[in-house]
């Protein structure tokens, strides 16, 4: 029989949501790949951009991982996405000397923060 194991999915993937009233203003995720946690995409609704929600969601995800005893978190960011790159660097992430990735024609660089 096919399908994903619910417990395994819930253990390895988390979603964080920023609400404004009953509206979702932003959301972001974290995923564990082979024992290594990574911050996943963060999407902020256009109406709520410029209000610090990406920074808030970075902080909340890192706090969660630290509380779980995780030693570090990775993130992959396109150098062309200056806003996001600045936010993760200001949160304490540092570039990892590793070859960048190209996904669907877009280059991504790896950064890491020790918790």
N, C-alpha and C positions, 0 to 999 in steps of 0.2 A: 504494500500500500504506500502511496506517495504522501507528500505533504511534509511540513516542517514540524519538528518537535517544539511544542509551545514553550516548555520550560527552558529549553536551550536558547530559543530566540529571545525570550524575556531576560535571560541571564546575560546575554552578549550584546544586546541593543537597548538603548534607553533614549527617550525623547523628552525634551524639556520645553515647556510652553509658557510664553508670556501672554497673559490675558489683559485686555482693557475692557472692563465690564464683562460682557459675555462674548466678546470678539477675541479671536486669536490675533494678537499683534505681531508675534514672532514665534518661531520654533527652531530648535536645533537638536542634534543628536550626538551620541557617542556610540562607538562600536568597538568590540574587542576582536582583534585579528590575531589568532595564534598566540594569545596571551599578552598582546600589546594593545593598549587602549588608544583610540584616536578620536579627536573631535571631528564630527561630520558636519555637513553643510548647516549653515545658519541662514534662515530666510526671514527677513523682516518685511512686513507689508509696507508698500510704498507710503501709505498714509502715516506710518509710525517711524519712518526712517529719520535719523538725526537725533534721536532721543536716548541714545545709549543702550538700546536693547541688545545689540550684538555683544557689547562689552559685558552687560549683565549676564547674558546666557553663557559667555565664556567663563565668567567667574563662578556661576552656579555649577556648571559641569565640572570644573576643576575642583571645586569644594567637595562635590559628591565623590569624585574619584579619590581624593585625598582621604576622605572619611572611610572609604572602602579599602584603604591600605595600598592603593596603587602608587608605585614609585615615580612614574612619569607618564606624560601624555604626549602624543604626536598630533600633528595637524599638517595637512597638505593644502597649500594656497597658491593660486596663480599670482605670479609677480605683477600681472596686469591689474589685479584686484587690489589696488593700493589701499583702499579703505580697510578691507579685511586684513591685509598684511600688516598694516599699522596697528590694528586692534590686537592681533595676536602677539606682536612684538611688544606692545605696551603692557600686555598681560604677563610678560616674562618669558615668552617662547624665544628660542634661539635657533638659528639655522643649523641644520645637520649637514655635515660634509658627506653628502650622498648624491648620487646622480639624480637629477630631476626626472619626473615622469611626464610623459605626454599622453593625454587622454582625449580622444576625439579632436586632435589638433591643438589642444591647449596645454601649455607647459605648467607643471605644478612643482613647487619646491617644498621640501620637508623641514618642519621646525619641531622642536621638542622643548618641553618644560618639565623640570624635575619638581616633584611635589614634596 
